[in-house]
Each structure stands twice: as structure tokens, then as C-alpha cells.
Amino acid sequence: MYIYFVATIILFIFAILYKNSSVEDINKNLFGACIGWALIFGLRGYGVGNDTPGYAGFFEGRSLGYGTINNPDESLEWGFLVISRIIGYFTKNGTIIFLLHGFLFWFLIYFIYKDKRNSLLCLIWMISFGGMITTTMVAFRQSLSICLFLLGFMFFSKVDNFSFRNLKNSLTNIYLIWGVFFSVLSVTVHRSSVVIFVLIFIFHFLPISKYTSYVILTVALLLSIFYDDTLSDMFDGVLYVFGAAEDDKINIIASRYVEHVTSGHESSLIRRLSLYIPAMVTIYYNSDEERKYIHYKCIIIGVVAYMLFSASSIIGRMIAVYIILGYSHIIPKIADEKKNLYYFYLMCTIYYLWRFYEGNIQIMNNPNDTLLPYSFFWEY
């Protein structure tokens, strides 16, 4: 059963049915969708996803790649070990821990996507993005790191009037303190969060005009067309060196999650254009106020990175945070007033659903990928 696609189709139906409903009703549907996805994450059998058996065994005392809580693999980060032992004090049941992780992740998604009239369509864009299910459900360590970073981001978003000129007073802000705490903690759980934290910090203070956004996206598209393999090889090489230096098994991890969505240059070009064109339209219609948000900049980071390094086997995992944050604002507010603009994003959503369906079929037909067929823990 293509459970991921079926769940997304149901979400799409509700997005259409409740298009003209109040934001409160849309939030209720969003909440229900997040609960459903949390259950899909948490109730999966231990055979769903290449890394699931390893992490289930880690908590339950069976060494299947990551060691155990009491005798962990030396490559695991100390922050992950500390959190795991705290959780292990209360329960060592893999299903309960996966449920806790699923509800934490989708609780954060709900609060990031709520209060928007097109939040359900935005959520579909995020879910159907290449590698998102793999990263957020199966790659437990990295997903937990993403959760902690998003927690930090939520606290940061409540900080008002931060100023380097008034740094002393700003540093006493309780939201800033908690934001820094969770962001730093995320780095100790998975090393990839270092890149995420640094880029978002830099882009937060870096003004990007509409014209600059056009140039960045267009240059990235052209480079990706002519230097796709070279750029991706360089990207993988940098990650390999970083992983080797930190004793991280980045090359092993990469081999587990090869994306099966590339079928020739023409398909690759269409896939890039399917990201490039909506991003350009969003930039054009975004108001000056919307362009101030970090979400707007995350759209640019995520789309540019994916176009440039789409041939890399783990790019979907590395840009997950940017897609989660960016796609929560991918449909501008003015789409509520302009029907033609709304229909444009609706057609894009249908295209992404089709690509997502194709991806589910390819996963099902790939003997090395165990994301499908899906099974619940009582069937395992």
C-alpha cells in the first residue's frame, strides 16, 4: 500500500474542500493531518526504513549498526547519547520512542504551518519534496536534531527588537536564551545542523532584494544544467571529508538513500524547472513584508541547493530544514485574492503529487529501500 501517497491525497482533498473555510477550520484540518502523519511515523514496523531496525535495536539493547544505549557506536554524537539515556530511563520500547518523535516533529510542523489559508497545500509541497519522508521519519538522529533546531527557531521567532547595539539587554531575553540552547543542542545531536545553523544565521542578517533573488535562482539553474554532476561530486566530496574527519559514516548513509527520481537530462531539467518557476512566481508576488521573513530566504536556500546538488544522494536530507520553513510560506498571501495565481499553485501541487506517486512506485520496486511496503509495528 502506498500509504504516504494515500495520506497526501486525502490531505489534498481536504485542501480543496476547505479552500473557502475560516482559518480556524483550516487549522483543525491541519491538526488532524499532523496527527495522522505522527501516527504513520510512530506506529511503523521495525522493518520500515533502512535505519529503523538500527535505532530500534539501539534503544532495546540489540546492536544492529548503532550499538546500544549502554554500548553505543563511537560515531554517535554525545548530545544524542545524553538525550537517549534520559528517554531510556523512562522507556526503551522502540515504538513508544518513535511515537514520541513523530508527535514532536508534527507538533512543530503544525505550529510552523498554521494560521495560513493555504497551509494544507503548503504542507503537501513539503511532504512531496524529494527525500523528506526519508529524512524526517527514518533518519532518527538527524530528524531529532531538526526537531531541536525548529524548537530553537520557534523561540527565536518570539524575540522582538534584537539589536547588536543593545546586546546586553537582548542577551537577557528568555526566548533568545532558549533559542540558543536548543539550536546548540541540535548540533550535538547531529553534525549536519552546524551547516543549517550557520546559513540561517547569516541569511537572517543578510538583506536580499527581489532582483537579487531572481539573479541567484537563475544563476543556480544555469549552473545546475551544465555542471550538475561536477557540483554534486564536489558536494559529496566535502561531506565525505567532513564525515571522515568527524568519524561520521556519511558515505555509508549516502548509499542507503539514493534517490530514484532522475531519468535522464530532460527529466532532470523538468524537475529543476518545477522548483525554479514556482519560486520565481513566489518572489514576484511576495510583499515587502513577506520578504523580511527568514522563511522567504529559506525558499531560496533550499531551491538553490537542490538545483545545484540534485545529483547528490543525500541533498534532500541536508536541506530538510530549509524546505520545512521555506515551503510554509511558498504560497503568497495575495493568492487568496488572485484566482489565477491560486490555480497556478494548485496545478503545481497536482504535478508534485504525480511526482510523489512516481517516487512511491520507485521505492516499492527498489529492493534496497524498505520504506515501502509499509507495515505497522504489530505486523512486523
C-alpha positions in Angstrom: 0.0 0.0 0.0 1.3 3.4 -0.9 0.4 4.8 2.5 2.5 8.0 2.1 0.8 8.9 -1.2 -2.7 8.0 0.0 -2.3 10.1 3.1 -1.2 13.0 0.9 -4.1 12.6 -1.5 -6.5 12.8 1.5 -4.8 16.0 2.6 -5.2 17.4 -0.9 -8.9 16.6 -1.0 -9.4 18.4 2.3 -7.3 21.3 1.0 -9.8 21.7 -1.9 -13.0 21.2 0.2 -11.9 23.7 2.8 -10.4 26.3 0.5 -13.0 28.9 1.4 -13.4 28.0 5.1 -12.2 30.0 8.0 -8.6 29.9 9.1 -9.8 28.2 12.3 -11.4 25.3 10.3 -8.3 25.0 8.2 -6.2 24.8 11.3 -8.4 21.9 12.6 -7.8 20.0 9.3 -4.1 20.8 9.5 -4.0 19.5 13.1 -5.8 16.3 12.1 -3.3 15.8 9.2 -0.4 16.2 11.6 -1.8 13.7 14.0 -2.3 11.2 11.1 1.3 11.7 9.9 2.6 11.4 13.5 0.9 8.0 13.8 2.4 6.9 10.5 5.8 7.8 11.8 5.4 6.3 15.2 3.4 3.1 14.5 5.7 1.8 11.7 7.1 -1.6 11.9 10.8 -2.0 12.7 11.4 -3.1 9.1 10.1 0.1 7.5 13.1 2.2 6.5 16.7 1.2 6.3 17.7 2.8 9.6 14.7 1.9 11.7 16.0 -1.6 12.8 19.3 0.0 13.9 17.7 2.7 16.0 15.0 0.3 17.5 17.8 -2.1 18.4 19.8 0.8 19.9 17.1 1.5 22.4 16.0 -2.1 23.0 19.5 -3.4 23.6 20.2 -5.1 20.2 23.2 -3.9 18.3 22.2 -3.5 14.7 24.5 -0.8 13.4 24.5 1.9 16.1 25.3 -0.2 19.1 23.1 0.1 22.2 22.4 2.8 24.8 24.9 1.2 27.1 27.4 0.4 24.4 26.9 2.9 21.6 28.8 3.1 18.3 31.7 5.6 18.7 30.4 7.7 15.8 27.2 8.8 17.6 27.2 12.4 18.9 27.3 12.9 22.6 24.1 15.0 22.6 22.2 12.2 21.1 23.5 9.8 23.7 22.6 12.1 26.6 19.0 12.5 25.3 18.7 8.8 24.5 19.7 7.8 28.0 17.2 10.3 29.5 14.5 8.8 27.3 15.8 5.3 28.1 15.3 5.9 31.8 11.5 6.0 31.2 11.2 3.6 28.3 13.3 1.5 26.0 10.5 0.5 23.7 11.3 1.4 20.1 7.6 2.0 19.1 6.9 4.4 22.0 10.1 6.3 21.3 9.2 6.5 17.6 5.7 7.8 18.6 7.3 10.5 20.8 9.5 11.5 17.9 6.6 11.5 15.5 4.4 13.7 17.7 7.2 16.1 18.5 8.1 16.6 14.8 4.5 17.0 13.6 3.6 19.2 16.6 6.3 21.6 15.4 5.1 21.3 11.8 1.6 22.3 12.9 2.8 25.4 14.7 5.0 26.4 11.7 2.2 26.0 9.1 -0.9 27.0 11.0 -2.9 30.3 10.6 -2.5 30.4 6.8 -5.3 29.9 4.3 -3.2 27.7 2.1 -1.4 25.8 4.8 -2.7 22.4 3.6 -1.3 22.9 0.1 2.0 24.2 1.5 2.2 21.1 3.6 1.7 18.9 0.6 4.6 20.7 -1.1 6.8 20.0 1.9 5.8 16.3 2.2 6.2 15.6 -1.5 9.7 17.2 -1.7 12.4 14.6 -2.6 13.8 12.7 0.4 11.6 14.5 3.0 9.9 11.3 4.2 13.3 9.5 4.4 14.9 12.3 6.4 12.1 13.1 8.9 10.9 9.6 9.6 13.7 7.1 9.1 16.9 9.2 9.8 16.1 9.3 13.5 19.2 11.1 14.7 19.1 13.8 12.1 15.4 14.2 12.4 15.7 14.7 16.2 18.3 17.3 15.5 15.9 19.0 13.1 13.2 19.0 15.8 15.5 20.6 18.3 16.6 23.2 15.8 12.9 24.0 14.9 12.2 24.4 18.7 15.0 26.9 18.8 13.7 28.6 15.8 10.2 29.0 17.4 11.8 30.7 20.4 13.9 32.9 18.2 10.8 34.0 16.3 9.4 35.4 19.6 12.4 37.6 20.2 11.4 41.3 19.5 13.8 44.1 18.7 17.1 42.2 18.8 20.0 44.6 18.4 23.7 44.3 18.5 23.9 47.9 19.8 21.8 46.8 22.8 23.3 43.4 23.0 23.4 43.3 26.8 19.7 43.6 27.2 19.0 41.4 24.2 21.0 38.5 25.7 18.8 38.5 28.8 15.7 37.8 26.7 14.4 34.4 27.8 13.2 33.5 24.3 16.7 34.2 22.9 18.3 32.1 25.7 16.1 29.1 24.9 16.5 29.6 21.2 20.3 29.5 21.5 20.1 26.5 23.9 18.0 24.3 21.5 20.0 25.4 18.4 23.3 24.5 20.0 21.8 21.2 21.4 20.7 20.3 17.9 24.3 20.4 16.7 25.4 18.0 19.4 22.7 15.5 18.2 23.8 15.6 14.5 26.7 17.4 13.0 24.8 18.5 9.9 23.0 21.1 12.0 26.2 23.1 12.1 25.7 24.0 8.4 22.0 24.7 8.9 22.6 26.9 11.9 25.3 28.9 10.2 23.5 29.5 7.0 20.2 30.6 8.6 22.1 32.9 11.0 24.0 34.5 8.1 20.9 34.9 5.8 18.8 36.3 8.7 21.0 39.4 8.8 21.7 39.5 5.0 19.2 41.6 3.1 18.1 40.0 -0.2 16.1 42.1 -2.7 13.7 40.8 -5.2 16.2 41.4 -8.0 19.0 39.7 -6.2 16.7 36.7 -5.6 16.0 36.4 -9.3 19.7 36.5 -10.1 20.6 33.9 -7.5 17.9 31.4 -8.7 18.7 31.9 -12.4 22.4 31.5 -12.0 21.9 28.4 -9.9 19.6 27.0 -12.6 22.1 27.6 -15.4 25.0 26.1 -13.3 22.9 23.1 -12.5 22.1 22.4 -16.1 25.7 22.5 -17.3 27.7 21.3 -14.3 25.2 19.1 -12.5 27.5 16.1 -11.9 30.6 18.1 -11.1 28.8 20.2 -8.5 27.2 17.2 -6.8 30.6 15.4 -6.8 32.2 18.4 -5.1 29.3 18.5 -2.6 29.6 14.8 -1.8 33.4 15.1 -1.5 33.1 18.0 1.0 30.6 16.0 3.1 32.8 12.9 2.9 35.9 14.8 4.2 33.8 16.3 6.9 32.4 13.0 7.8 35.8 11.3 7.8 37.2 14.0 10.0 34.4 13.5 12.5 34.3 9.7 12.1 30.8 10.1 10.7 29.7 7.3 8.3 28.5 9.7 5.7 29.4 7.5 2.8 27.5 4.6 4.2 24.5 6.7 5.0 24.5 8.1 1.5 24.5 4.7 -0.1 21.3 3.8 1.8 19.3 6.7 0.5 20.0 7.0 -3.2 17.0 8.9 -4.7 15.5 7.2 -7.7 13.9 10.2 -9.4 16.5 11.0 -12.1 15.7 9.5 -15.5 17.8 11.4 -18.0 18.8 15.0 -18.6 15.3 16.0 -19.8 13.7 14.7 -16.6 16.3 16.5 -14.5 15.6 19.8 -16.3 11.9 19.5 -15.8 12.4 18.7 -12.1 14.6 21.8 -11.7 12.1 24.0 -13.6 9.3 22.7 -11.4 11.2 24.2 -8.4 12.6 27.3 -10.2 9.4 28.6 -11.7 7.2 28.5 -8.6 10.0 30.1 -6.5 10.3 32.9 -9.1 6.5 33.4 -9.0 6.5 33.5 -5.2 9.3 36.1 -5.2 7.4 38.2 -7.7 4.1 38.2 -5.7 5.6 38.3 -2.2 5.0 41.6 -0.4 7.9 43.6 1.1 6.7 42.5 4.5 6.8 38.8 3.5 10.3 39.1 2.1 11.6 40.1 5.6 10.9 36.7 7.0 13.6 34.1 7.2 11.1 31.7 5.6 11.4 33.6 2.3 15.2 33.2 2.4 14.9 29.5 3.2 12.9 29.1 0.0 15.9 30.5 -1.9 18.5 28.4 0.0 16.5 25.2 -0.4 15.7 25.5 -4.0 19.2 26.7 -5.0 20.9 23.9 -3.1 18.6 21.3 -4.5 19.1 22.5 -8.1 22.9 22.7 -7.8 23.4 19.4 -5.9 20.4 17.3 -7.0 22.6 14.5 -8.2 23.9 14.1 -4.7 22.3 11.1 -2.9 21.8 13.0 0.4 20.9 16.5 -0.7 17.3 16.0 0.4 18.4 15.3 4.0 20.8 18.3 4.1 18.2 20.9 3.1 15.2 19.5 5.1 15.0 22.4 7.5 15.1 25.0 4.7 12.2 23.2 2.9 10.2 22.8 6.1 10.5 26.5 6.9 10.5 27.9 3.4 7.6 26.0 2.0 5.4 27.1 4.9 5.4 30.4 3.0 5.7 29.2 -0.6 2.2 30.4 -1.5 2.0 34.2 -1.0 -1.0 35.8 0.8 -2.1 37.6 -2.4 -3.0 34.2 -3.9 -6.2 34.4 -1.7 -7.3 37.3 -3.9 -6.0 36.4 -7.3 -7.8 33.2 -8.5 -5.4 32.7 -11.4 -2.4 32.7 -9.1 -4.2 30.2 -6.7 -4.9 27.9 -9.7 -1.2 28.1 -10.7 -0.1 26.9 -7.3 -2.9 24.3 -7.4 -1.6 22.9 -10.7 1.9 22.8 -9.3 0.5 20.8 -6.3 -1.1 18.3 -8.7 2.3 17.9 -10.5 4.1 17.4 -7.2 1.5 14.8 -6.2 2.2 13.0 -9.5 5.9 13.1 -8.9 5.4 11.8 -5.4 3.3 8.9 -6.7 6.1 8.1 -9.1 8.6 8.2 -6.3 6.4 5.8 -4.2 6.3 3.3 -7.1 10.1 3.5 -7.5 10.6 2.9 -3.8 8.3 -0.1 -3.9 10.2 -1.5 -6.8 13.6 -0.9 -5.2 14.7 -4.0 -3.2 17.3 -1.9 -1.3 14.7 0.5 0.1 12.4 -0.7 2.8 10.2 2.4 3.2 7.5 0.5 1.2 5.6 -1.7 1.6 4.6 -0.1 4.9 3.7 -2.2 7.9 2.6 -1.3 11.4 4.6 -2.5 14.4 2.1 -5.3 15.2 2.6 -6.7 11.7 6.3 -6.8 12.0 
